[in-house]
Amino acid sequence: MKKLNSKLLTTVVAALLLAFITFLSPTSSFVDAAAKPSIPKSMTIGTGSVYYSDPFYSKDDYYTIEVENPVKKATYTFTSSDKKVVTVKTKGNKAYLTGLKAGKATITCNQKLNGKTTKVGTCKVTVKNATFFSESYDGLPVGTNEMFLVYSNYRNVDAKYTYKSNSKNFTMTEKAKRDGDSNFYIIYQTYTAKKPGTYKVTVEETYNKKTRTVGELEFEIKKATVIDEWSMYSEDEIGA
């Protein structure tokens, strides 16, 4: 009787242990569902092909859509529903996007595996035009100075920007400079003010042979010839 009880106890313990292990171990269907390839459902980009964040950008930081959990032996393709808004180039499991004009388009991703093509998903892409604006400074000095004066949303790194002043006494240009040995570039503005006064500057963007106005700026010039560079930035920008 004792041997029977011992065998019964062993059987019960083994059954409970198996049930516990089964509970902790994910089923194959759960693993398959978790590892299913997917792409983001939506994203917003500017015109052009590179991300920009005042005042930095990297030429390698492209607008991309990447397949998550890609299948190793599968190939992926991406297509745009409106090539006048967004064009797409496929490289591996990534789509490289180029925004052409403001608007919306749907990017569809398909997977081909063992001769069978299935739909991975769609991503709704919104393209926004660049807009430029300036901060309200307490007067800039007469003369020629180089500094970070202009802010922007969705600046197009692939475009050309020109600054048109309402007076010959004030001119402005900009230039991108590499940040040391990094892959980052910083865009600075250089202005030349011959006389004190308030000047208005129109910013124009030229992209794909089309020119449009992206900002109307205003700068006040004073007689002072010495300027504290840090005064150009807010406390948040200098980490105060």
VOROBA-513155 format. One record per residue (C-alpha): residue number from 1; residue in one letter; x, y, z. Coordinates in nm, 3 decimals, decimal comma, padded with zeros to 5 digits. Layout:
! residues N
<dodo NUM; vonu a; east X; north Y; up Z>
...
This chain:
! residues 240
<dodo 1; vonu m; east 00,000; north 00,000; up 00,000>
<dodo 2; vonu k; east 00,288; north 00,235; up 00,082>
<dodo 3; vonu k; east 00,452; north 00,160; up -00,257>
<dodo 4; vonu l; east 00,123; north 00,236; up -00,432>
<dodo 5; vonu n; east 00,087; north 00,566; up -00,250>
<dodo 6; vonu s; east 00,449; north 00,653; up -00,332>
<dodo 7; vonu k; east 00,395; north 00,583; up -00,703>
<dodo 8; vonu l; east 00,072; north 00,780; up -00,698>
<dodo 9; vonu l; east 00,244; north 01,075; up -00,531>
<dodo 10; vonu t; east 00,528; north 01,064; up -00,784>
<dodo 11; vonu t; east 00,279; north 01,060; up -01,071>
<dodo 12; vonu v; east 00,086; north 01,354; up -00,930>
<dodo 13; vonu v; east 00,405; north 01,558; up -00,872>
<dodo 14; vonu a; east 00,526; north 01,482; up -01,226>
<dodo 15; vonu a; east 00,192; north 01,585; up -01,372>
<dodo 16; vonu l; east 00,190; north 01,910; up -01,176>
<dodo 17; vonu l; east 00,550; north 01,984; up -01,279>
<dodo 18; vonu l; east 00,468; north 01,923; up -01,646>
<dodo 19; vonu a; east 00,163; north 02,148; up -01,624>
<dodo 20; vonu f; east 00,372; north 02,421; up -01,459>
<dodo 21; vonu i; east 00,643; north 02,401; up -01,729>
<dodo 22; vonu t; east 00,379; north 02,407; up -02,003>
<dodo 23; vonu f; east 00,221; north 02,715; up -01,845>
<dodo 24; vonu l; east 00,554; north 02,900; up -01,837>
<dodo 25; vonu s; east 00,660; north 02,801; up -02,189>
<dodo 26; vonu p; east 00,497; north 03,005; up -02,470>
<dodo 27; vonu t; east 00,320; north 02,805; up -02,736>
<dodo 28; vonu s; east 00,453; north 02,806; up -03,091>
<dodo 29; vonu s; east 00,151; north 03,006; up -03,210>
<dodo 30; vonu f; east 00,221; north 03,273; up -02,947>
<dodo 31; vonu v; east 00,585; north 03,297; up -03,055>
<dodo 32; vonu d; east 00,485; north 03,319; up -03,421>
<dodo 33; vonu a; east 00,240; north 03,599; up -03,343>
<dodo 34; vonu a; east 00,497; north 03,793; up -03,142>
<dodo 35; vonu a; east 00,758; north 03,762; up -03,417>
<dodo 36; vonu k; east 00,527; north 03,857; up -03,703>
<dodo 37; vonu p; east 00,683; north 04,117; up -03,937>
<dodo 38; vonu s; east 00,532; north 04,464; up -03,909>
<dodo 39; vonu i; east 00,586; north 04,831; up -03,998>
<dodo 40; vonu p; east 00,480; north 05,156; up -03,824>
<dodo 41; vonu k; east 00,120; north 05,256; up -03,890>
<dodo 42; vonu s; east 00,195; north 05,625; up -03,943>
<dodo 43; vonu m; east 00,472; north 05,884; up -03,955>
<dodo 44; vonu t; east 00,529; north 06,250; up -04,041>
<dodo 45; vonu i; east 00,822; north 06,376; up -04,247>
<dodo 46; vonu g; east 00,930; north 06,692; up -04,423>
<dodo 47; vonu t; east 01,011; north 06,735; up -04,788>
<dodo 48; vonu g; east 01,350; north 06,595; up -04,885>
<dodo 49; vonu s; east 01,511; north 06,276; up -04,757>
<dodo 50; vonu v; east 01,693; north 06,367; up -04,432>
<dodo 51; vonu y; east 01,576; north 06,444; up -04,078>
<dodo 52; vonu y; east 01,666; north 06,787; up -03,940>
<dodo 53; vonu s; east 01,656; north 06,912; up -03,580>
<dodo 54; vonu d; east 01,766; north 07,272; up -03,514>
<dodo 55; vonu p; east 02,048; north 07,335; up -03,567>
<dodo 56; vonu f; east 02,184; north 06,985; up -03,642>
<dodo 57; vonu y; east 02,145; north 06,724; up -03,911>
<dodo 58; vonu s; east 02,328; north 06,413; up -04,025>
<dodo 59; vonu k; east 02,351; north 06,315; up -04,391>
<dodo 60; vonu d; east 02,302; north 05,953; up -04,281>
<dodo 61; vonu d; east 01,979; north 06,016; up -04,089>
<dodo 62; vonu y; east 01,731; north 05,940; up -04,365>
<dodo 63; vonu y; east 01,353; north 05,918; up -04,353>
<dodo 64; vonu t; east 01,303; north 05,541; up -04,335>
<dodo 65; vonu i; east 01,044; north 05,275; up -04,265>
<dodo 66; vonu e; east 01,193; north 04,951; up -04,133>
<dodo 67; vonu v; east 01,032; north 04,609; up -04,107>
<dodo 68; vonu e; east 01,035; north 04,483; up -03,750>
<dodo 69; vonu n; east 01,090; north 04,109; up -03,698>
<dodo 70; vonu p; east 01,187; north 04,046; up -04,063>
<dodo 71; vonu v; east 01,211; north 03,688; up -04,188>
<dodo 72; vonu k; east 01,570; north 03,608; up -04,287>
<dodo 73; vonu k; east 01,498; north 03,439; up -04,620>
<dodo 74; vonu a; east 01,220; north 03,677; up -04,720>
<dodo 75; vonu t; east 01,245; north 03,978; up -04,949>
<dodo 76; vonu y; east 01,051; north 04,299; up -04,895>
<dodo 77; vonu t; east 00,914; north 04,564; up -05,128>
<dodo 78; vonu f; east 00,762; north 04,905; up -05,055>
<dodo 79; vonu t; east 00,533; north 05,109; up -05,279>
<dodo 80; vonu s; east 00,383; north 05,458; up -05,251>
<dodo 81; vonu s; east 00,019; north 05,535; up -05,325>
<dodo 82; vonu d; east 00,111; north 05,886; up -05,447>
<dodo 83; vonu k; east 00,455; north 05,931; up -05,602>
<dodo 84; vonu k; east 00,392; north 06,304; up -05,638>
<dodo 85; vonu v; east 00,393; north 06,331; up -05,257>
<dodo 86; vonu v; east 00,637; north 06,058; up -05,149>
<dodo 87; vonu t; east 00,873; north 05,835; up -05,343>
<dodo 88; vonu v; east 01,025; north 05,522; up -05,193>
<dodo 89; vonu k; east 01,333; north 05,308; up -05,255>
<dodo 90; vonu t; east 01,367; north 04,961; up -05,105>
<dodo 91; vonu k; east 01,694; north 04,835; up -04,961>
<dodo 92; vonu g; east 01,676; north 04,510; up -04,769>
<dodo 93; vonu n; east 01,401; north 04,543; up -04,509>
<dodo 94; vonu k; east 01,405; north 04,925; up -04,520>
<dodo 95; vonu a; east 01,220; north 05,184; up -04,725>
<dodo 96; vonu y; east 01,399; north 05,513; up -04,791>
<dodo 97; vonu l; east 01,149; north 05,795; up -04,830>
<dodo 98; vonu t; east 01,175; north 06,126; up -05,014>
<dodo 99; vonu g; east 00,906; north 06,386; up -04,956>
<dodo 100; vonu l; east 00,830; north 06,587; up -05,270>
<dodo 101; vonu k; east 00,549; north 06,814; up -05,153>
<dodo 102; vonu a; east 00,303; north 06,856; up -04,868>
<dodo 103; vonu g; east 00,033; north 06,592; up -04,865>
<dodo 104; vonu k; east -00,047; north 06,237; up -04,760>
<dodo 105; vonu a; east 00,037; north 05,897; up -04,907>
<dodo 106; vonu t; east 00,017; north 05,536; up -04,800>
<dodo 107; vonu i; east 00,326; north 05,317; up -04,810>
<dodo 108; vonu t; east 00,249; north 04,946; up -04,856>
<dodo 109; vonu c; east 00,499; north 04,677; up -04,760>
<dodo 110; vonu n; east 00,485; north 04,326; up -04,906>
<dodo 111; vonu q; east 00,685; north 04,017; up -04,815>
<dodo 112; vonu k; east 00,787; north 03,742; up -05,058>
<dodo 113; vonu l; east 00,883; north 03,405; up -04,910>
<dodo 114; vonu n; east 00,906; north 03,069; up -05,088>
<dodo 115; vonu g; east 00,733; north 03,211; up -05,394>
<dodo 116; vonu k; east 00,439; north 03,345; up -05,191>
<dodo 117; vonu t; east 00,369; north 03,718; up -05,152>
<dodo 118; vonu t; east 00,188; north 03,847; up -04,843>
<dodo 119; vonu k; east 00,108; north 04,195; up -04,718>
<dodo 120; vonu v; east 00,307; north 04,306; up -04,413>
<dodo 121; vonu g; east 00,115; north 04,628; up -04,355>
<dodo 122; vonu t; east 00,065; north 04,991; up -04,452>
<dodo 123; vonu c; east 00,207; north 05,317; up -04,316>
<dodo 124; vonu k; east 00,024; north 05,647; up -04,360>
<dodo 125; vonu v; east 00,286; north 05,912; up -04,432>
<dodo 126; vonu t; east 00,217; north 06,283; up -04,389>
<dodo 127; vonu v; east 00,457; north 06,522; up -04,563>
<dodo 128; vonu k; east 00,484; north 06,878; up -04,430>
<dodo 129; vonu n; east 00,643; north 07,184; up -04,584>
<dodo 130; vonu a; east 00,923; north 07,365; up -04,405>
<dodo 131; vonu t; east 00,844; north 07,679; up -04,206>
<dodo 132; vonu f; east 01,099; north 07,931; up -04,076>
<dodo 133; vonu f; east 01,078; north 08,176; up -03,787>
<dodo 134; vonu s; east 01,309; north 08,382; up -03,565>
<dodo 135; vonu e; east 01,323; north 08,453; up -03,193>
<dodo 136; vonu s; east 01,267; north 08,802; up -03,054>
<dodo 137; vonu y; east 01,616; north 08,923; up -02,962>
<dodo 138; vonu d; east 01,690; north 09,240; up -02,769>
<dodo 139; vonu g; east 01,869; north 09,397; up -03,063>
<dodo 140; vonu l; east 02,160; north 09,269; up -03,271>
<dodo 141; vonu p; east 02,481; north 09,471; up -03,317>
<dodo 142; vonu v; east 02,583; north 09,660; up -03,629>
<dodo 143; vonu g; east 02,849; north 09,479; up -03,831>
<dodo 144; vonu t; east 02,898; north 09,124; up -03,954>
<dodo 145; vonu n; east 02,822; north 08,834; up -03,721>
<dodo 146; vonu e; east 02,778; north 08,460; up -03,754>
<dodo 147; vonu m; east 02,535; north 08,284; up -03,519>
<dodo 148; vonu f; east 02,229; north 08,064; up -03,494>
<dodo 149; vonu l; east 01,947; north 08,309; up -03,567>
<dodo 150; vonu v; east 01,678; north 08,117; up -03,753>
<dodo 151; vonu y; east 01,455; north 07,833; up -03,634>
<dodo 152; vonu s; east 01,264; north 07,596; up -03,858>
<dodo 153; vonu n; east 01,016; north 07,312; up -03,866>
<dodo 154; vonu y; east 01,074; north 07,033; up -04,119>
<dodo 155; vonu r; east 01,366; north 07,208; up -04,290>
<dodo 156; vonu n; east 01,449; north 07,035; up -04,618>
<dodo 157; vonu v; east 01,822; north 06,958; up -04,614>
<dodo 158; vonu d; east 01,805; north 06,879; up -04,988>
<dodo 159; vonu a; east 01,669; north 07,227; up -05,069>
<dodo 160; vonu k; east 01,838; north 07,565; up -05,109>
<dodo 161; vonu y; east 01,735; north 07,858; up -04,889>
<dodo 162; vonu t; east 01,788; north 08,225; up -04,965>
<dodo 163; vonu y; east 01,726; north 08,529; up -04,745>
<dodo 164; vonu k; east 01,589; north 08,840; up -04,914>
<dodo 165; vonu s; east 01,605; north 09,163; up -04,715>
<dodo 166; vonu n; east 01,387; north 09,470; up -04,759>
<dodo 167; vonu s; east 01,698; north 09,691; up -04,736>
<dodo 168; vonu k; east 02,050; north 09,704; up -04,879>
<dodo 169; vonu n; east 02,167; north 09,789; up -04,527>
<dodo 170; vonu f; east 02,096; north 09,437; up -04,406>
<dodo 171; vonu t; east 02,187; north 09,106; up -04,571>
<dodo 172; vonu m; east 02,181; north 08,747; up -04,451>
<dodo 173; vonu t; east 02,317; north 08,414; up -04,572>
<dodo 174; vonu e; east 02,360; north 08,069; up -04,418>
<dodo 175; vonu k; east 02,613; north 07,788; up -04,429>
<dodo 176; vonu a; east 02,638; north 07,432; up -04,300>
<dodo 177; vonu k; east 02,952; north 07,343; up -04,105>
<dodo 178; vonu r; east 03,066; north 07,000; up -03,996>
<dodo 179; vonu d; east 03,068; north 06,947; up -03,619>
<dodo 180; vonu g; east 03,426; north 06,833; up -03,558>
<dodo 181; vonu d; east 03,492; north 06,480; up -03,683>
<dodo 182; vonu s; east 03,130; north 06,370; up -03,641>
<dodo 183; vonu n; east 02,874; north 06,307; up -03,915>
<dodo 184; vonu f; east 02,669; north 06,600; up -03,789>
<dodo 185; vonu y; east 02,643; north 06,941; up -03,949>
<dodo 186; vonu i; east 02,533; north 07,271; up -03,795>
<dodo 187; vonu i; east 02,364; north 07,545; up -03,996>
<dodo 188; vonu y; east 02,464; north 07,900; up -03,903>
<dodo 189; vonu q; east 02,341; north 08,231; up -04,037>
<dodo 190; vonu t; east 02,569; north 08,525; up -04,115>
<dodo 191; vonu y; east 02,426; north 08,875; up -04,129>
<dodo 192; vonu t; east 02,577; north 09,210; up -04,218>
<dodo 193; vonu a; east 02,407; north 09,521; up -04,080>
<dodo 194; vonu k; east 02,536; north 09,859; up -04,197>
<dodo 195; vonu k; east 02,297; north 10,075; up -03,995>
<dodo 196; vonu p; east 02,067; north 10,042; up -03,693>
<dodo 197; vonu g; east 01,701; north 09,980; up -03,768>
<dodo 198; vonu t; east 01,434; north 09,714; up -03,804>
<dodo 199; vonu y; east 01,467; north 09,491; up -04,108>
<dodo 200; vonu k; east 01,237; north 09,235; up -04,263>
<dodo 201; vonu v; east 01,370; north 08,924; up -04,433>
<dodo 202; vonu t; east 01,182; north 08,682; up -04,657>
<dodo 203; vonu v; east 01,306; north 08,322; up -04,662>
<dodo 204; vonu e; east 01,263; north 08,136; up -04,990>
<dodo 205; vonu e; east 01,306; north 07,765; up -05,051>
<dodo 206; vonu t; east 01,404; north 07,619; up -05,388>
<dodo 207; vonu y; east 01,340; north 07,246; up -05,429>
<dodo 208; vonu n; east 01,286; north 07,043; up -05,745>
<dodo 209; vonu k; east 01,309; north 07,365; up -05,949>
<dodo 210; vonu k; east 01,019; north 07,519; up -05,756>
<dodo 211; vonu t; east 01,055; north 07,822; up -05,528>
<dodo 212; vonu r; east 00,821; north 07,920; up -05,245>
<dodo 213; vonu t; east 00,824; north 08,144; up -04,938>
<dodo 214; vonu v; east 00,875; north 07,957; up -04,610>
<dodo 215; vonu g; east 00,909; north 08,244; up -04,362>
<dodo 216; vonu e; east 00,889; north 08,617; up -04,293>
<dodo 217; vonu l; east 01,150; north 08,726; up -04,037>
<dodo 218; vonu e; east 01,221; north 09,053; up -03,858>
<dodo 219; vonu f; east 01,546; north 09,167; up -03,698>
<dodo 220; vonu e; east 01,623; north 09,474; up -03,489>
<dodo 221; vonu i; east 01,972; north 09,620; up -03,520>
<dodo 222; vonu k; east 02,119; north 09,849; up -03,254>
<dodo 223; vonu k; east 02,437; north 10,056; up -03,232>
<dodo 224; vonu a; east 02,604; north 09,820; up -02,985>
<dodo 225; vonu t; east 02,912; north 09,650; up -03,127>
<dodo 226; vonu v; east 02,967; north 09,392; up -02,852>
<dodo 227; vonu i; east 02,731; north 09,098; up -02,807>
<dodo 228; vonu d; east 02,723; north 08,815; up -02,557>
<dodo 229; vonu e; east 02,686; north 08,500; up -02,770>
<dodo 230; vonu w; east 02,502; north 08,315; up -02,491>
<dodo 231; vonu s; east 02,231; north 08,581; up -02,491>
<dodo 232; vonu m; east 02,117; north 08,437; up -02,824>
<dodo 233; vonu y; east 01,987; north 08,126; up -02,649>
<dodo 234; vonu s; east 01,711; north 08,062; up -02,399>
<dodo 235; vonu e; east 01,781; north 07,903; up -02,059>
<dodo 236; vonu d; east 01,640; north 07,572; up -02,181>
<dodo 237; vonu e; east 01,879; north 07,566; up -02,476>
<dodo 238; vonu i; east 02,190; north 07,619; up -02,262>
<dodo 239; vonu g; east 02,077; north 07,369; up -01,997>
<dodo 240; vonu a; east 02,010; north 07,616; up -01,717>
